[in-house]
């Protein structure tokens, strides 16, 4: 019988593949650069006025783009 730890690792590896992880890292860097370069001086911009929020949005977008390149299992 498999341990809970090995089941968790297998599920984790299915969800976060290498393309997703690379996309998240690139997205985080891109989100922070977006905050630095575009930013919002008045503070009324929801995403670009806070570096944490823009970085989290970058991670989310990077995950979605990276996930597009993951191989999906074929159905019979």
MDAnalysis code that builds the backbone (N, CA, C; Angstrom):
import MDAnalysis as mda
import numpy as np

u = mda.Universe.empty(228, n_residues=76, atom_resindex=np.repeat(np.arange(76), 3), trajectory=True)
u.add_TopologyAttr("name", ["N", "CA", "C"] * 76)
u.add_TopologyAttr("resid", np.arange(1, 77))
u.add_TopologyAttr("resname", ["UNK", "UNK", "UNK", "UNK", "UNK", "UNK", "UNK", "UNK", "UNK", "UNK", "UNK", "UNK", "UNK", "UNK", "UNK", "UNK", "UNK", "UNK", "UNK", "UNK", "UNK", "UNK", "UNK", "UNK", "UNK", "UNK", "UNK", "UNK", "UNK", "UNK", "UNK", "UNK", "UNK", "UNK", "UNK", "UNK", "UNK", "UNK", "UNK", "UNK", "UNK", "UNK", "UNK", "UNK", "UNK", "UNK", "UNK", "UNK", "UNK", "UNK", "UNK", "UNK", "UNK", "UNK", "UNK", "UNK", "UNK", "UNK", "UNK", "UNK", "UNK", "UNK", "UNK", "UNK", "UNK", "UNK", "UNK", "UNK", "UNK", "UNK", "UNK", "UNK", "UNK", "UNK", "UNK", "UNK"])
u.atoms.positions = np.array([
    [0.846, -1.182, 0.000],
    [0.000, 0.000, 0.000],
    [0.888, 1.241, 0.000],
    [0.490, 2.227, -0.792],
    [1.275, 3.459, -0.898],
    [1.050, 4.353, 0.311],
    [2.114, 5.052, 0.667],
    [1.977, 5.995, 1.772],
    [1.327, 7.277, 1.266],
    [0.825, 8.053, 2.190],
    [0.180, 9.325, 1.838],
    [1.183, 10.270, 1.201],
    [2.434, 10.190, 1.632],
    [3.448, 11.085, 1.098],
    [3.718, 10.804, -0.377],
    [3.804, 9.539, -0.757],
    [4.069, 9.224, -2.161],
    [2.873, 9.568, -3.040],
    [1.664, 9.411, -2.522],
    [0.474, 9.804, -3.274],
    [0.468, 11.311, -3.476],
    [0.827, 12.053, -2.433],
    [0.858, 13.521, -2.537],
    [1.907, 13.963, -3.539],
    [3.078, 13.334, -3.513],
    [4.139, 13.705, -4.457],
    [3.709, 13.441, -5.894],
    [3.056, 12.331, -6.125],
    [2.615, 12.011, -7.481],
    [1.573, 13.005, -7.965],
    [0.640, 13.383, -7.103],
    [-0.359, 14.383, -7.478],
    [0.283, 15.738, -7.697],
    [1.244, 16.087, -6.870],
    [1.939, 17.367, -7.003],
    [2.671, 17.435, -8.329],
    [3.335, 16.357, -8.700],
    [4.083, 16.341, -9.955],
    [3.153, 16.374, -11.165],
    [1.938, 15.848, -11.016],
    [0.990, 15.925, -12.118],
    [0.522, 17.360, -12.333],
    [0.305, 18.097, -11.261],
    [-0.215, 19.454, -11.368],
    [0.872, 20.429, -11.773],
    [2.009, 20.383, -11.119],
    [3.084, 21.334, -11.367],
    [4.200, 20.655, -12.156],
    [4.089, 20.704, -13.445],
    [5.152, 20.170, -14.283],
    [6.175, 21.261, -14.540],
    [7.210, 20.922, -15.257],
    [8.318, 21.841, -15.456],
    [7.893, 23.095, -16.207],
    [7.005, 22.957, -17.187],
    [6.554, 24.133, -17.921],
    [5.744, 25.070, -17.032],
    [4.949, 24.514, -16.154],
    [4.165, 25.345, -15.244],
    [5.072, 26.091, -14.275],
    [6.069, 25.411, -13.765],
    [6.980, 26.042, -12.808],
    [7.788, 27.144, -13.489],
    [8.280, 26.869, -14.694],
    [9.016, 27.904, -15.429],
    [8.102, 29.089, -15.725],
    [6.875, 28.811, -16.121],
    [5.919, 29.884, -16.384],
    [5.633, 30.724, -15.148],
    [5.544, 30.084, -13.995],
    [5.288, 30.819, -12.761],
    [6.466, 31.708, -12.389],
    [7.680, 31.220, -12.565],
    [8.863, 32.023, -12.243],
    [8.974, 33.215, -13.189],
    [8.818, 32.954, -14.482],
    [8.880, 34.044, -15.462],
    [7.741, 35.035, -15.231],
    [6.566, 34.535, -14.893],
    [5.426, 35.407, -14.618],
    [5.646, 36.274, -13.393],
    [6.261, 35.716, -12.355],
    [6.546, 36.497, -11.151],
    [7.521, 37.620, -11.462],
    [8.544, 37.306, -12.227],
    [9.516, 38.331, -12.610],
    [8.840, 39.380, -13.487],
    [8.032, 38.931, -14.433],
    [7.318, 39.859, -15.307],
    [6.334, 40.737, -14.553],
    [5.637, 40.165, -13.583],
    [4.700, 40.952, -12.783],
    [5.401, 42.026, -11.973],
    [6.544, 41.696, -11.432],
    [7.287, 42.688, -10.661],
    [7.869, 43.775, -11.559],
    [8.359, 43.381, -12.726],
    [8.865, 44.375, -13.677],
    [7.725, 45.274, -14.141],
    [6.542, 44.699, -14.326],
    [5.372, 45.505, -14.697],
    [5.086, 46.547, -13.620],
    [5.182, 46.139, -12.358],
    [4.987, 47.088, -11.260],
    [6.028, 48.206, -11.316],
    [7.276, 47.849, -11.578],
    [8.342, 48.849, -11.599],
    [8.222, 49.802, -12.777],
    [7.957, 49.265, -13.961],
    [7.969, 50.076, -15.176],
    [6.653, 50.812, -15.415],
    [5.525, 50.128, -15.253],
    [4.224, 50.746, -15.521],
    [3.716, 51.422, -14.265],
    [3.580, 50.639, -13.209],
    [3.199, 51.165, -11.907],
    [1.977, 52.056, -11.917],
    [1.718, 52.651, -10.771],
    [0.593, 53.562, -10.633],
    [0.934, 54.508, -9.499],
    [1.147, 55.752, -9.815],
    [1.580, 56.705, -8.789],
    [0.447, 57.144, -7.873],
    [-0.790, 57.100, -8.357],
    [-1.903, 57.572, -7.526],
    [-2.370, 56.525, -6.523],
    [-2.079, 55.269, -6.770],
    [-2.496, 54.201, -5.860],
    [-3.899, 53.696, -6.126],
    [-4.556, 54.205, -7.156],
    [-5.926, 53.785, -7.440],
    [-5.995, 52.605, -8.399],
    [-4.870, 52.206, -8.966],
    [-4.837, 51.056, -9.879],
    [-4.801, 49.780, -9.039],
    [-5.710, 48.878, -9.336],
    [-5.853, 47.689, -8.492],
    [-4.647, 46.757, -8.556],
    [-4.101, 46.545, -9.725],
    [-3.020, 45.576, -9.863],
    [-1.645, 46.229, -9.806],
    [-1.454, 47.291, -10.535],
    [-0.109, 47.846, -10.677],
    [0.315, 48.789, -9.553],
    [-0.534, 49.036, -8.564],
    [-0.140, 49.926, -7.471],
    [0.543, 49.190, -6.328],
    [0.471, 47.860, -6.316],
    [1.027, 47.070, -5.231],
    [1.958, 46.003, -5.825],
    [3.217, 45.944, -5.380],
    [4.132, 44.957, -5.982],
    [3.730, 43.514, -5.691],
    [3.114, 43.266, -4.561],
    [2.714, 41.899, -4.219],
    [1.581, 41.417, -5.114],
    [0.616, 42.274, -5.343],
    [-0.523, 41.887, -6.174],
    [-0.092, 41.700, -7.622],
    [0.752, 42.597, -8.128],
    [1.190, 42.444, -9.516],
    [2.060, 41.195, -9.679],
    [2.829, 40.842, -8.672],
    [3.634, 39.623, -8.742],
    [2.747, 38.381, -8.709],
    [1.724, 38.377, -7.865],
    [0.807, 37.231, -7.799],
    [0.047, 37.084, -9.115],
    [-0.388, 38.185, -9.696],
    [-1.050, 38.111, -11.005],
    [-0.087, 37.591, -12.058],
    [1.156, 37.996, -11.997],
    [2.151, 37.483, -12.928],
    [2.348, 35.985, -12.777],
    [2.359, 35.508, -11.540],
    [2.486, 34.066, -11.292],
    [1.287, 33.328, -11.872],
    [0.090, 33.855, -11.655],
    [-1.121, 33.205, -12.172],
    [-1.112, 33.158, -13.698],
    [-0.761, 34.261, -14.323],
    [-0.718, 34.282, -15.784],
    [0.392, 33.380, -16.319],
    [1.534, 33.360, -15.643],
    [2.628, 32.488, -16.055],
    [2.261, 31.021, -15.933],
    [1.524, 30.667, -14.881],
    [1.070, 29.285, -14.722],
    [0.140, 28.891, -15.866],
    [-0.788, 29.776, -16.197],
    [-1.736, 29.460, -17.258],
    [-1.046, 29.305, -18.613],
    [-0.089, 30.170, -18.900],
    [0.642, 30.066, -20.168],
    [1.516, 28.812, -20.172],
    [2.201, 28.534, -19.072],
    [3.045, 27.341, -18.997],
    [2.245, 26.058, -19.062],
    [1.035, 26.074, -18.529],
    [0.194, 24.890, -18.528],
    [-0.302, 24.545, -19.926],
    [-0.318, 25.518, -20.815],
    [-0.754, 25.237, -22.190],
    [0.206, 24.275, -22.876],
    [1.466, 24.248, -22.465],
    [2.468, 23.412, -23.108],
    [2.614, 22.037, -22.472],
    [1.871, 21.759, -21.420],
    [1.935, 20.445, -20.787],
    [1.207, 19.413, -21.643],
    [1.757, 18.239, -21.721],
    [1.129, 17.167, -22.479],
    [-0.065, 16.630, -21.699],
    [-1.181, 16.550, -22.352],
    [-2.382, 16.011, -21.731],
    [-2.509, 14.537, -22.091],
    [-2.966, 13.713, -21.149],
    [-3.112, 12.283, -21.477],
    [-4.210, 12.079, -22.516],
    [-3.950, 11.156, -23.452],
    [-4.937, 10.870, -24.494],
    [-5.987, 9.921, -23.954],
    [-7.234, 10.184, -24.354],
    [-8.320, 9.301, -23.961],
    [-8.470, 8.198, -24.998],
    [-8.846, 7.015, -24.533],
    [-9.010, 5.886, -25.454],
    [-10.304, 5.975, -26.210],
])
